[in-house]
Amino acid sequence: MSSLYNFARRKVYQFEVTFTSYMLTSTEKIIFNTLIFLFLGFLTAAITLYLPQHVQTIARRAYFYVVGDESVIRKEDMLDYST
């Protein structure tokens, strides 16, 4: 158990040294860590929700450019220049 405790303490120390949060007061650390973890949470949610659809769109367009089959392109993926 002490090796797990030492590992966790080492990782907290590495985090504080990397982001220089060891120089902040406790209130500043709470605010800083909250902002970091909120940013990472929003980034993870955005990647989880939007990246698969974006990759599918890119794959469809690449297939169209290679093969020329227009049936793989959806209307949502096309740009409308008529207006």
C-alpha positions as CSV (number, residue, x, y, z in Angstrom):
1,M,0.0,0.0,0.0
2,S,2.8,2.4,0.7
3,S,4.2,2.0,-2.8
4,L,0.8,3.0,-4.2
5,Y,0.8,6.0,-1.9
6,N,4.3,7.0,-3.0
7,F,3.3,6.6,-6.6
8,A,0.3,8.9,-6.2
9,R,2.4,11.5,-4.3
10,R,5.0,11.4,-7.0
11,K,2.4,12.0,-9.7
12,V,0.9,14.9,-7.8
13,Y,4.3,16.4,-7.4
14,Q,5.0,16.0,-11.1
15,F,1.7,17.7,-11.9
16,E,2.5,20.6,-9.6
17,V,6.0,21.0,-11.0
18,T,4.8,20.8,-14.6
19,F,2.1,23.4,-14.2
20,T,4.0,25.4,-11.6
21,S,1.0,25.3,-9.2
22,Y,3.3,24.6,-6.3
23,M,3.9,28.4,-6.1
24,L,0.2,29.2,-5.7
25,T,-1.8,29.6,-2.5
26,S,-4.4,26.9,-1.7
27,T,-7.3,29.0,-3.1
28,E,-5.4,29.7,-6.3
29,K,-4.6,26.0,-6.6
30,I,-8.3,25.1,-6.3
31,I,-9.3,27.7,-9.0
32,F,-6.4,26.7,-11.3
33,N,-7.1,22.9,-10.9
34,T,-10.8,23.4,-11.4
35,L,-10.2,25.3,-14.7
36,I,-7.7,22.7,-15.9
37,F,-10.0,19.8,-15.2
38,L,-13.1,21.6,-16.7
39,F,-11.1,22.4,-19.8
40,L,-10.0,18.7,-20.1
41,G,-13.5,17.5,-19.4
42,F,-15.0,19.8,-22.1
43,L,-12.2,18.7,-24.5
44,T,-12.9,15.0,-23.8
45,A,-16.7,15.5,-24.4
46,A,-16.1,17.4,-27.6
47,I,-13.7,14.7,-28.9
48,T,-16.1,12.0,-27.9
49,L,-19.2,13.6,-29.5
50,Y,-17.9,15.2,-32.6
51,L,-14.7,13.5,-33.7
52,P,-16.3,10.2,-35.0
53,Q,-18.7,12.1,-37.2
54,H,-15.9,14.3,-38.5
55,V,-13.8,11.2,-39.3
56,Q,-16.7,9.6,-41.2
57,T,-17.2,12.8,-43.3
58,I,-13.5,12.8,-44.1
59,A,-13.5,9.1,-45.0
60,R,-16.6,9.6,-47.3
61,R,-14.9,12.5,-49.1
62,A,-11.7,10.6,-49.5
63,Y,-13.6,7.7,-50.9
64,F,-15.4,10.0,-53.3
65,Y,-12.1,11.5,-54.5
66,V,-10.5,8.1,-55.0
67,V,-13.5,6.2,-56.5
68,G,-15.8,8.9,-57.7
69,D,-19.0,7.3,-56.3
70,E,-21.4,10.2,-55.5
71,S,-23.7,7.9,-53.5
72,V,-21.4,8.1,-50.5
73,I,-21.6,11.9,-50.2
74,R,-24.5,13.2,-48.1
75,K,-26.3,16.5,-48.8
76,E,-25.2,17.7,-45.4
77,D,-21.5,17.3,-46.4
78,M,-21.8,19.3,-49.6
79,L,-21.4,23.1,-49.8
80,D,-24.1,25.0,-51.5
81,Y,-22.8,27.8,-53.7
82,S,-26.1,28.6,-55.5
83,T,-27.1,31.4,-53.0
